[in-house]
Amino acid sequence: MTTAKRDTYTPETLLTVAVRVFNDRGYDGTSMEHLSKAAGISKSSIYHHVAGKEELLRRAVSRALDGLFGVLDEPGAVRGRSIERVEYVTRRTVEVLMAELPYVTLLLRVRGNTKTERWAMERRREFDQRVADLLKAAVADGDLRADLDIRLATRLLFGMVNSLVEWYRPQREGEADGAQVADTVVRMAFDGLRTGH
């Protein structure tokens, strides 16, 4: 039975288990023993697929970062007025977060204690800066208010988006679907909560 399990285990299924354990226990609180027990395979089987838990962390946060940075290269993020581009990026960021929820959750929880965590944090800052640049361009175009601090506005926007990892559970009955959540975030961020009068 163990042999069959080992034969069917893949780097992807191992990564899925590792992300769940990292999110439950924290990266620092997870040992290779924890990963071995959660996966139901020996530590040597894990080492057959990866060099160690930091490689699993890097693969996991890379998946989240690749999804986020991929958004910045999509046609909706590079063509059109700046306001349309920033709204597009915001919507797609929400969609990526929901599609890759465990991976983005892990990305948002890294604290900089390892080389991989520091690299991930630097990449997150780079992503935030690219969005801040879009917001600045929208201000310069006259489509967004000029009296707001762009760095603060960027942080608040992503604070709202990133909070999804704390409460969004797609399997919960009555939970809004991804498109509804993305639409609400964009409308709140760019239209506000007030009525038109």
N, C-alpha and C positions, 0 to 999 in steps of 0.2 A: 504493500500500500504506500509506504514512504517513497519507494522508487517511482511509482506512477505519479505521485504528487510532484516529486522533484523533476520528472520528465516534462510535466505540463507547466511548471512554473516559468514565467518569462520575466525579463527585466521590467516590462510594463506592469504586470500584476504585482511584482515586488515593490515597485515604486508606489502603486496605489496603496498598498498596506503601509509602507513607510510613511507616507504623507498623513494617513489617518493616525498612526501612532505619534508622529511628531506633533500633530495638532492636539491630540489628547494629552500627551505627557510633556510637551515642550521639547524642542530639539535637544537642549542640554540635559534634560531629564530622561532621554531615551538612550538606552544602551543597545549594543548589537544583540544581547540576550533578549531584550524586549522585542526587537524586530524579528528575531528567530522564532520566538514563541508566537507572536502575532501572525507570522507567515506560515507557521507550521512546518518549517524546514530548518535544517541545521545551519549554524553560522557558516560552516564551510561552503554550503550551497549558496548562501548569500554572497560570500566572497568569490564564488565562481562568476557571479554577474557583475559585481561592483567591488571597488577597492575598499570601501567602508561607508560609514553613515554620511560622511561629508559629501561623498560623490552622489549619494541619494538625494541629499539636500540640494546640491547644485542642479541635478537633473530636474527636481521638482520646481525650484524657483525659476529655472530657465524656461520651463514650460509656461509658467505664468507670465514671465517677462516677454517671451516670444509672442504670446497672444496680445499683450498690451502694445508692444512696439509694432507688431504687424498692423494694428489699427492705424498707426500714423502713416503707413504707406498706402492705405486703401484710397481709391479715387475720391471718396467723400471727404477725406482728411487733407487732400492736397489741391483740390480744385474748388473754385467758388469763392464767395465772400468769406472773410475770416470768421464772422459770426456763424455762418452755416457750417464751416469746418469745425469750429470748437463745439458746436452743438452735436455734430456728427461724432466727433471723438468722444464726447461725454457719453452719448447714447451707446456707442460701441464698447466703451470701457465698462459700462454697466453690464452689457451683454457678455463680454469676455469674463468678467468677474463671476457672473452667475453660471456660465458654462464650465468654468474651471474653478469653481468655488473652493474645493479643498486646497488647490495649488496656490491660489491667490491669498487664501487665508494664511497659509504658511508664509508666503512672501511678506505679508503685512505684519507678521509676528517676529521676523528675524530682528535681532538686536545688535548685531555687529561683534559678536564674540569670536567669530572665526573668519578666516579669509573669505570663504564663500558668502557669509552673511554680510561682510563689509562690501564685497563686490555687488551683491544684490541691492543693498541700500544705495550704493552709488548709482546703479542703473535706475532705481526708483526715482532718485533725485533728477536724473537726466530726463526721464519721462515727464515728470512734473514740470521741469523747465521748458520742455517743448510745448506743453499745453499752456504754460504761462505766456510763452511767446505768441501763441495763437490769441490768447485773451488780450494781450497788448495790441496786437494788430487790429482786433475788433474794436478796441477803444480808439485807436488812431483813425479807423474808418468811420467813427462816430456812431457805431452800433451798440456799444456798451458804455455805461457811465464812466466818465473820466475822474470822478471824485473818489474812487475806491482804490485802495492799495492792492495792486495786482497779485503780489506774493501772498497776501492774506486771503484774497478772493480765491486764489488757486488752492490754498490749503483748506479753506472752508468747503469748496466744491468737492475736493477729493476726500475730505472728512465725511461728507454726506455719502458719497459713492462708496467709500471703503467701509462705512458702517454696515453695509449690507452683509458683510461676512459674519457679523455678530447676531443677526436676526433672521436673515433670509434662509428659509428651508423649503425648497421646492416640493418636497413630498408632503408637507403639511396641508391638510384639507383647508380650502378657503384662501390659501396663500396666492397672492397676485402672480400672474404669469410674468415671464421675463420681459416681454414687450411692454406690458403695462407698467412694470417697475421702471424700466428705462425711460418710457415716455413721461412718467411722473417726475422723475429726477430732472430731466431736461426742462420740463415746463416750470418746475419750482425754481430751478437755478436761473433760468433766463427770463421767465415771465413773472416770477414771484407768486405770492399767495393772494394778493389783493385782487378784487374784481376790477373791471375796467372803469368804474366810475369814481 
